[in-house]
Amino acid sequence: MQRVKAVLKARHSFQRLGILSHQRCLSAQPNYALYDDFEDQVLVEGRAKSRAAILNRPSALNALTASMAARLKRLYESWEENPDIGFVLMKGNGRAFCSGVDTVALHRLLNEGKVYECKRFFETLYKFVYLQGTYLKPHVAIFDGITMGCGGGISLPGMFRLVTDKTVFSHPETQLGFHPDAGASFYLSRLPGYLGEYLALTGDKLNGVEMIACGLATHYCLNARLAWIEERLGNLMNDDPAVIDSSLAQYGDLVYPDRSSILRRIDTIDKCFSHDTVEEIIDSLENEAAGAYDDWCKTVLRKMKEASPLSLKVTLRSIREGRFQSLDQCLAREYRISLAWISKSVSNDFTEGVRARLVDKDFAPKVFSFF
């Protein structure tokens, strides 16, 4: 009952921004009919007591499109309403779980002047992330492969997060002139110390073991055993979270970060990334680099100086504000930031960053100003 009350309270505050309608309907909505031609981008597996949503754009590393976000939202709403479905699972086909938003498609739409379509995409995406964060049934996300950007947002709010030895997690948005969104300021701000700021500002990667260690994931198994876990979950006739938890743990492994893990540098990360401004963080890193015996600080500095300075500043403030906000408050703030960004009312950093890194691939953004 307390969870339901909290969900209703959060839902009310999120509605005020206009992202949600006055009532979240749990049934499938007919206005998604225009996306039916793209159903093969999100496949569905029916199981004894569950359903699985499978992201199915392997050639694009399962980058999320507007049609995929809309279909996920429609499916999850209908599954939540269906009493015969006890829990839901999400995974990706190929070597990625989800590489984030299809930024190349957004870049093309923006260049064609179709800003409204981009706004509609973000609205649908944020509605789905909110739905995931308030979902009333157990949810299992399988991060077997590349997981970037909003790939975390559409899955991390769920109850169970399974990672493998193939998992690679990152938030590279500042390198593209954007900001970590889709709930990133909520879950990154809750990582140990200032690890969230470090990941958001540098775009550095975590593997599956590190995700377990810092609390982003709940279970770990080797990729070779993944089929056994999926088979066991598919045969479950019980939606008790404790039973799902034990099923995920049955073929799991007890793992610890190795000596080269970024988590071994948490003291240095806290020392440098606890400052209030990006300039102070960079000064601190430069001071550390001057007396260091390895190139780690220099590598971190290079990554930050390759990013959009505006993105760095907005991202730092977003993570700091996220520490004191609920998921729905973080989503509302990130939604406003995203709309301002794609409308180019702030800067052209996003379109130029995508052009430089993903379209022309010259890695020389022309409008970024550097420190």
Salt bridges, closest charged atoms under 4 A:
ASP36 OD1 - ARG74 NH1 3.01
GLU39 OE2 - ARG71 NH1 3.72
GLU39 OE2 - ARG74 NH2 3.35
GLU45 OE1 - ARG47 NH2 2.68
GLU77 OE2 - LYS73 NZ 2.60
GLU80 OE1 - ARG24 NH2 2.14
ASP102 OD2 - ARG57 NH1 3.05
GLU112 OE1 - LYS114 NZ 3.34
GLU123 OE2 - LYS127 NZ 3.12
GLU173 OE2 - HIS171 ND1 3.03
GLU197 OE2 - ARG320 NE 2.73
GLU197 OE2 - ARG323 NH2 2.97
ASP204 OD1 - LYS303 NZ 3.43
GLU230 OE1 - ARG47 NH2 3.67
GLU230 OE1 - LYS91 NZ 2.58
ASP245 OD1 - HIS219 NE2 2.81
ASP253 OD1 - ARG225 NH1 2.66
GLU279 OE2 - LYS313 NZ 2.39
GLU286 OE2 - LYS305 NZ 3.24
GLU288 OE2 - LYS271 NZ 2.63
ASP294 OD2 - ARG265 NH2 3.05
GLU306 OE2 - ARG302 NH1 3.36
GLU306 OE1 - ARG357 NH2 3.65
GLU321 OE2 - ARG317 NE 2.80
GLU321 OE1 - ARG333 NE 3.31
GLU352 OE2 - ARG355 NH2 2.70
ASP360 OD2 - ARG355 NH1 2.85
ASP362 OD2 - ARG355 NH1 2.76
